[in-house]
């Protein structure tokens, strides 16, 4: 198959799913709470805290302003400290988490802010605590939007894993660089593009369908 075996293609797809799934899981566990904190601590939030909001908002803005390819190199010492190495799929997960967590936080913030103020007023009138307001009022109203948020984050991660391949991160991106670009093999480059398009279309389709069902409940 033009110097690229089927086993190598399958291995590359597996590595991409491995990097995306692990970094998405950890990034979601970090990003969702951060996004909620941005909502409740902002001005007029249910737990308004100007200093905390300003610091958190600033850190997220700084991390989001760094292009991923630069982030990969910039946090190499942290990657080595956590993963024990700076190459391979496992090592790539570290910068992927640093990249996706603030991205998810900002998307979650936007999703929750879409919930009408009337919901919060209802929660207050019922005497709901801060946790109860988030758990039983804000999040249920934002489920559909949050699903699309995670769908967008997943697709963003797929693109990031492709960039991680430029420094030996593994996955489909590494396949494109090593066996396509460096060997002037147009076939491999086109193949990797097709694979990524198919993966993205499947994920977007699933996300849209789930979000639609949640919004019609």
C-alpha positions as CSV (number, residue, x, y, z in Angstrom):
1,X,0.0,0.0,0.0
2,X,2.6,2.5,-1.2
3,X,5.0,1.7,1.7
4,X,2.3,2.0,4.4
5,X,0.8,-1.2,5.8
6,X,-2.7,-1.6,7.0
7,X,-1.4,-2.5,10.4
8,X,0.5,0.8,10.6
9,X,-2.7,2.8,9.6
10,X,-4.7,1.0,12.2
11,X,-2.0,1.6,14.8
12,X,-2.0,5.3,13.9
13,X,-5.8,5.6,14.2
14,X,-5.6,3.8,17.6
15,X,-3.0,6.2,18.9
16,X,-5.1,9.2,17.8
17,X,-8.2,7.8,19.6
18,X,-6.0,7.1,22.7
19,X,-4.6,10.6,22.8
20,X,-8.0,12.2,22.2
21,X,-10.0,10.1,24.6
22,X,-7.6,10.4,27.6
23,X,-6.9,14.1,27.1
24,X,-10.6,14.8,26.6
25,X,-11.6,12.9,29.8
26,X,-9.0,14.7,31.9
27,X,-9.5,18.0,30.2
28,X,-13.3,17.8,30.8
29,X,-12.8,17.0,34.4
30,X,-10.7,20.2,34.7
31,X,-12.4,22.4,32.2
32,X,-16.0,22.0,33.2
33,X,-15.5,23.0,36.8
34,X,-13.4,26.0,35.7
35,X,-16.1,27.0,33.2
36,X,-18.7,26.9,35.9
37,X,-16.5,28.9,38.3
38,X,-16.2,31.6,35.6
39,X,-19.9,31.8,35.5
40,X,-20.7,31.9,39.2
41,X,-17.8,34.3,40.2
42,X,-18.3,36.9,37.4
43,X,-19.9,40.2,38.1
44,X,-23.6,39.5,39.1
45,X,-22.9,35.8,39.4
46,X,-24.4,33.8,42.2
47,X,-21.0,33.8,44.0
48,X,-19.5,37.0,42.6
49,X,-15.7,37.3,43.3
50,X,-13.9,39.9,41.3
51,X,-10.4,38.9,42.3
52,X,-10.9,35.2,41.7
53,X,-12.7,35.7,38.4
54,X,-10.0,38.1,37.1
55,X,-7.2,35.7,37.9
56,X,-8.9,32.7,36.5
57,X,-10.1,34.5,33.4
58,X,-6.6,35.9,32.9
59,X,-4.9,32.4,33.2
60,X,-7.4,30.9,30.7
61,X,-6.9,33.7,28.3
62,X,-3.1,33.3,28.4
63,X,-3.2,29.6,27.8
64,X,-5.7,29.9,25.0
65,X,-3.6,32.6,23.3
66,X,-0.6,30.2,22.9
67,X,-0.7,28.3,19.6
68,X,-0.6,24.6,20.3
69,X,2.5,23.9,18.3
70,X,4.4,26.4,20.5
71,X,2.8,25.0,23.6
72,X,4.1,21.6,22.7
73,X,7.7,22.9,22.9
74,X,7.1,25.4,25.7
75,X,6.0,22.9,28.3
76,X,8.6,20.2,27.4
77,X,10.0,20.1,30.9
78,X,6.5,19.6,32.4
79,X,5.9,16.8,29.9
80,X,9.1,15.1,30.8
81,X,8.4,15.4,34.5
82,X,4.9,13.9,34.2
83,X,5.3,11.4,31.4
84,X,9.0,10.6,31.8
85,X,9.7,11.4,28.1
86,X,8.9,14.1,25.5
87,X,7.9,11.9,22.6
88,X,5.2,9.3,21.9
89,X,1.4,9.3,22.4
90,X,1.5,9.2,26.2
91,X,3.8,12.2,26.3
92,X,1.6,14.1,23.9
93,X,-1.3,13.8,26.3
94,X,0.2,16.3,28.7
95,X,0.3,19.3,26.3
96,X,-3.1,18.2,24.9
97,X,-4.6,18.5,28.4
98,X,-3.0,21.9,28.9
99,X,-4.4,23.0,25.5
100,X,-8.0,21.6,25.8
101,X,-8.8,22.3,29.5
102,X,-9.0,26.1,29.2
103,X,-10.7,25.7,25.8
104,X,-13.4,23.6,27.4
105,X,-13.7,26.0,30.3
106,X,-14.4,28.9,27.9
107,X,-16.9,26.9,25.9
108,X,-18.7,25.7,29.1
109,X,-18.8,29.3,30.3
110,X,-20.5,30.3,27.1
111,X,-23.0,27.4,27.2
112,X,-24.0,28.1,30.8
113,X,-24.4,31.8,30.2
114,X,-26.9,31.0,27.6
115,X,-29.3,29.8,30.3
116,X,-31.8,32.5,31.0
117,X,-31.6,34.5,34.2
118,X,-35.1,33.4,35.0
119,X,-33.8,30.0,35.9
120,X,-31.4,31.4,38.5
121,X,-34.2,33.5,39.9
122,X,-36.3,30.4,40.2
123,X,-33.6,28.6,42.0
124,X,-33.2,31.5,44.4
125,X,-36.9,31.7,45.1
126,X,-36.9,28.0,46.0
127,X,-34.0,28.5,48.4
128,X,-31.5,26.4,46.4
129,X,-27.9,26.4,47.5
130,X,-25.1,27.3,45.1
131,X,-24.4,23.6,44.4
132,X,-28.1,22.8,43.9
133,X,-28.5,25.8,41.6
134,X,-25.7,24.5,39.4
135,X,-26.7,20.8,39.6
136,X,-30.4,21.0,39.3
137,X,-31.0,24.2,37.4
138,X,-28.1,25.5,35.3
139,X,-26.6,22.2,34.0
140,X,-29.9,20.5,33.0
141,X,-30.8,23.6,31.0
142,X,-27.4,23.7,29.3
143,X,-27.1,19.9,28.5
144,X,-27.7,20.3,24.8
145,X,-25.2,23.1,24.4
146,X,-22.7,21.3,26.6
147,X,-22.8,18.3,24.4
148,X,-22.0,20.5,21.4
149,X,-19.3,22.0,23.5
150,X,-17.6,18.7,24.1
151,X,-18.1,17.8,20.4
152,X,-16.3,20.9,19.4
153,X,-13.5,20.2,21.9
154,X,-13.1,16.7,20.6
155,X,-12.7,17.9,17.0
156,X,-10.2,20.5,18.2
157,X,-8.3,17.7,19.9
158,X,-8.1,15.7,16.8
159,X,-6.5,18.6,15.0
160,X,-4.1,19.1,17.9
161,X,-3.1,15.4,17.8
162,X,-2.2,15.9,14.2
163,X,0.1,18.7,15.1
164,X,1.6,16.6,17.9
165,X,2.7,14.2,15.2
166,X,5.2,16.8,14.0
167,X,7.3,16.2,17.1
168,X,6.8,12.4,17.4
169,X,3.5,12.4,19.2
170,X,2.2,9.4,17.2
171,X,-1.2,9.0,15.6
172,X,-2.5,9.9,12.2
173,X,-0.5,13.2,12.2
174,X,2.8,11.4,12.7
175,X,1.8,9.0,9.9
176,X,1.3,12.0,7.6
177,X,4.6,13.6,8.5
178,X,6.8,10.5,8.6
179,X,5.4,8.5,5.7
180,X,3.8,11.3,3.7
181,X,5.6,14.6,3.9
182,X,9.1,13.4,4.6
183,X,9.0,10.7,1.9
184,X,7.1,12.9,-0.6
185,X,4.3,10.3,-0.6
186,X,1.2,12.2,-1.7
187,X,-0.9,9.1,-1.3
188,X,-0.3,8.9,2.4
189,X,-1.1,12.5,2.9
190,X,-4.4,12.2,1.1
191,X,-5.2,9.0,3.0
192,X,-4.6,10.7,6.4
193,X,-6.8,13.7,5.4
194,X,-9.6,11.3,4.4
195,X,-9.3,9.4,7.7
196,X,-9.4,12.6,9.7
197,X,-12.4,13.9,7.7
198,X,-14.3,10.7,8.3
199,X,-13.5,10.7,12.1
200,X,-14.6,14.3,12.4
201,X,-17.8,13.8,10.5
202,X,-18.8,10.8,12.6
203,X,-18.1,12.7,15.9
204,X,-19.9,15.8,14.7
205,X,-22.9,13.7,13.6
206,X,-23.1,11.9,16.9
207,X,-22.8,15.2,18.8
208,X,-25.5,16.9,16.8
209,X,-27.9,14.0,17.3
210,X,-27.4,13.7,21.0
211,X,-27.7,17.5,21.5
212,X,-30.9,17.5,19.5
213,X,-32.5,14.8,21.6
214,X,-31.5,16.6,24.8
215,X,-33.0,19.9,23.7
216,X,-36.3,18.2,22.8
217,X,-36.7,16.5,26.2
